Amino acid sequence: MINSLKRRFVAHLDPVLMYALGGLMFVSLVLMYSASDGNWGRVLGQLVNIVVAFTALWVVANMPLHYLMRIAVPIYVTGMLLLLGVMSPLGVNSHGATRWLNIGVATIQPSELMKIAVPLMMAWYFEKHEATLTLKNYFVATLLLAVPVALILKQPDLGTGLLIAASGFYVLFLAGLSWRIMTGMAVLAAASAPFLWHAMHDYQRHRILMLLDPSQDALGKGYHTIQGMIAVGSGGLIGKGYMNGTQTHLDFLPERMTDFIFAVYSEEFGLLGNLILLALYGVVIARGFIITANASTYFTRLMAGSITLTFFTYTFVNMGMVSGILPVVGVPLPLISYGGTSMVTLYLGMGMLMSIHSHKKLVQS
Amino acid sequence: MKRHVELKNHQREIYFFRLRLILSLGFVLVLLFILLSRFFYLQVVKQGYFKTLADNNRISVVPIVPNRGLIMDRNGIVLAQNYSGYTLEIAPGKVMDLEGTIDALAQLVDIQPRDRKRFRKLLSESHTSETLPIRTRLTDVEVARFAAQRYRFPGVEIKARLFREYPYSDHMSHLIGYIGRINDKDVKQLEDNNMAGNYRGSDYIGKIGVEQSYENELHGITGFEQVEVDAGGRGVRVLSRTTPQSGHSLILTLDAKLQEVAELAFGNYRGALVAIDPSNGEVLAFVSKPGYDPNLFVDGIDTENWDALNNSPDVPLNNRALRGQYPPGSTIKPFMALAGLEYNIREPAYSISDPGYFTLQGSSHHYRDWKAGGHGRVDLFKSIVISCDTYYYGLATELGIDNMHEFLQQFGFGKPTGLDMEGEAAGLLPSSEWKMRRYKQIWYPGDTVSAGIGQGYNLVTPMQLAYATAVLANDGVGYRPHLVKQVMRDAEHEAPPEQPVVAMDLKLPAEHIALVKRAMVAVTQPGGTAAGASAGASYKFGGKTGTAQVIGMKQNEKYVASQISERNRDHAWFIAFAPADKPRIALAVLAENGGHGGSTAAPIARKVIDYYLLGKAPKPLQNVTDSPEKEDD
């Protein structure tokens, strides 16, 4: 009885992914204790985030594929309405950016929802027109991507905007966007860079300049990058040991529990630890590739591919920013940084991957 | 048609998808490789560099200021000491709104407008990013009140510090001097002398007096503590510690009680007194009146007090004993007499007939004696006892200025005595060569006449005159004058006292010196110019009165003290040594605008000698005792 319940509970959970996620979960909790200087409250808080996110994962993993297809449009439309809502008087401004919406009971960040909604919508759109794909379809799909991205960039939220643009681009790429168009887009992007630079907010320009030379403003905008690099670099081969990171525990590292948690990890566990962490992420990504390759429908192939590549992009952008090869764009380290929203979004993606794999098997068997 | 082909060619579509997926995988692997290279670069190649940066972040080297050495008199009476107290200090770099913060602090502790003024002055002079005191000497209540509200004031802290205190206030100010906050000039000097490292963390440095001259001994060696600090600069734990070495205490040659007696003896007179032990050069008393309270300077003097001191007509900040330059007047006569004997211009028995004035050959100008009508027959002995001017007009004229210069400079006139205190004035001992250099003029015979009685261009400091008297008292052997008897370099095994250093041995004929000294003793006996001040002394002592003109008199004018404003009255000199046969003390006293040496300066000297030889406690000062002859010079 219990065994059968157990079997039903785990039926749609992919064991490989689950082991990797479990490992990352463990790292997250252990690291949270160190990053918060031994604050059990933060560890508990993150545990709650994980439980909530895992629940979402389980629900989605058990969702049959046509459900996913069916919810694509409503989620996308809702997300777009909320994004427009942010621009209305209901939008909440904080630190010079209007990214939040006050819905009475809570303040939500609609751009988080769009991280799932945009690739979902695009994959749904390509699936619908699978048989008759023309250039026009690619153009419409690009619009489905460009409009929310533009709205998010306008908030302004460079990090989220670029990540959503990436996730949408992955869908376009996997859907077979021709090389000629991609080359054209790349040329266009390069040509428009000066205009883009002109349209950017000062703080966004600053971040890019800081990447080129962080020491220029060591106590101001460059502080994050410099302290992050010092933490990573001083960790050395095997790290300073758990709870012994001086950059972490003497408060030199900013955003220790969120965007810069990788610096905490890297300082305390060194290059060896980084390899282990990358291996865990590698398992998730590799499994994602396998699931994508074996996905049964056009929609699921695109969706799984986009989720996998986006997951990798998050990881790369965060680690790259902490180690000083990318500008500081406010991207959390997936599944490890403190925070409920991003945790739920990412676990939802993982849930979709599991559903795609498991329901394909069910269909086949 | 084409669509149909694609629709049917499902395998081909999967193939193209997987091709793109493999490209994506390649993209992922390339980026992963970039990340790994970056980690390798940061954590292996540059690990040492970042380790250093991380250590620089967390390890702060905090200097520990050594305790300053004490200053004591020869009997162990403490003249400069340290006490611990609390200051409220602000780190200007860490406080956004300075004025607002000070206003808020004023709610908790008493902050006067002059505290604010001083803080602003310190801020404008500050040379480092260290903290500056807004209030010193906090009470316990104020400390407690601030401590409770501390969280409201980032960048403001209470510090326990050692303060310098001068218990004798204005009594020994010119001797001991004071310490003050290190300013830009001090920093530059420390850097030039390669001392800046030892002053990391030090706020104070000797500014003047013994505090300045013996700064290197008194300061001590700064210790260091390596402290782990967090990003807010708060210390977390101590990693290592090098203990500081306290500064060496000084034992002065000064006798504080004698100094007290001397200061009291001055009464309301401005002036100076230097007393030296002729047998070893130890300075026993060193007075410059008026003094000032050196405690005012320690934490930066406020403008009101500074203006009061700086603008006072009494110039209390001037160290008269060391830097005051006055004509020696008749106190030069014993030395002139020695010169006359040395150059064989005067035999002891030779006498002149004094008509009350002197004329140069071929001139009708009368150089007047201080006594109208003259002293009658005057030989060398009498010339000193009654201070005959006419005798010395002639002697100087025959001697010539350059012989005078040559002889007198042996006694230390015209150059610093080498006292162990900075800033000593050289005085002025004129010569024809000097006048040519200084004024591009030849030396006139008339210049020599007035130089013979210590007027004209001649200038001496009280220190110089005391030293010359000590040399004379010690029969021509001079010991380097010094203020510090002993530097306590080792607390356990007391360092030996400084050995007296022979600075000069004039090798003058003993009978010359004996004659002059005998005449000086006669000065203090009935018939001498200092007879009144010496009456009733149970010991014999030698002395010489002197008067230094402040304004010149015209040929036919008569000096009447009551008709001249106080500040233009003559300065009174007295030099003395005692006891006569084996001098243990030699001194020079100057009473500014005191009039006659015999009536104002000599009584001061008498009180000092009385105390030094007899241990007689000073009686309340009686201002003037008259000499039988009413004037000298």
Interface residues (C-beta under 8 A of the other chain):
Chain A: A131 T132 L133 Y170 F173 L174 G176 Q227 M229 I230 A231 V232 G233 S234 G235 G236 L237 T246 Q247 L250 D251 F252 S266 G270 L271 N274 L275 L278 G282 I285 F289 T292 A293 R301 G305 L309 F312 F316 M319 G320 S323 G324 I325
Chain B: R3 E6 L7 F16 F17 R18 R20 L21 S24 L25 V28 L31 L32 I34 L35 L36 R38 F39 F40 L42 Q43 V44 K46 Q47 Y49 F50 K51 L53 A54 D55 N57 R58 E228 V229 D230 A231 G232 V236
